[in-house]
Amino acid sequence: MPEHRSVSRRTLMAGMATLSTTVLLSRPARPATLVPTPGQTEGPFYPTSLPADIDHDLVRVHGAAAQALGTVAHIGGRILDRAGRPVSGAVVEIWQCDAQGIYRHPRAPGHDRFDGNFQGYGRVAVASDGVYRFRTIKPVPYPGRTPHIHYAVIVPGTGRFVTQMYVEGEPLNARDGLLNAIRDPQARRSVIIPLTTAVDLEAGAVQGTFDIVLDL
């Protein structure tokens, strides 16, 4: 007759524990969710009227003899939802002061000295993979604010999201009220972007990547 071996309760429980662990490890992981980009104020200097030239290149205005003052900055990134999927149909706007710290706005201090070779505003539709790109200038400080670029993202059927992009390493970041009003450290870090040399794109220029995550 075949030999029957008895199995102790301890051995049986150990086997069940191993099986349970194996089952748990084999379950597919839940998709990671990204931290939504924090919203920020639009500010008082959103254009009252849009320039005739509103493309992605703010440095070169159509018909102008020269390009804008300041350091050229190639800024791009992706518009994503919390699951990391590209947001189709989104439109991205940016606006900022010129290299003198002056906005293209009738109520901005010194607006009569605004650099006419700088658009001050740009708008692009994102690609199917959520990517956008702008050629602009590296933002500069002005009284009361650290360097920043204003952003708005319009998603048809959803609404308009406004935030600001800041530059890593700027001394005024530590004292900027709007930046430090973002209490969550991870969310605050997400809007502070390193700018590096862009010799592969344009001599003397800098580049940076600013992904925007919408809470959709």
Secondary structure as UniProt FT lines:
FT   HELIX           9..26
FT   TURN            44..45
FT   TURN            62..63
FT   STRAND          72..81
FT   TURN            82..83
FT   TURN            88..89
FT   STRAND          91..95
FT   TURN            99..100
FT   TURN            106..107
FT   TURN            109..110
FT   HELIX           111..113
FT   TURN            116..117
FT   STRAND          121..125
FT   TURN            128..129
FT   STRAND          131..137
FT   TURN            143..144
FT   STRAND          148..155
FT   TURN            156..158
FT   STRAND          159..167
FT   TURN            168..169
FT   HELIX           171..175
FT   HELIX           177..180
FT   HELIX           185..189
FT   TURN            190..191
FT   STRAND          192..193
FT   STRAND          196..197
FT   TURN            199..201
FT   TURN            203..204
FT   STRAND          206..209
FT   STRAND          212..214
//
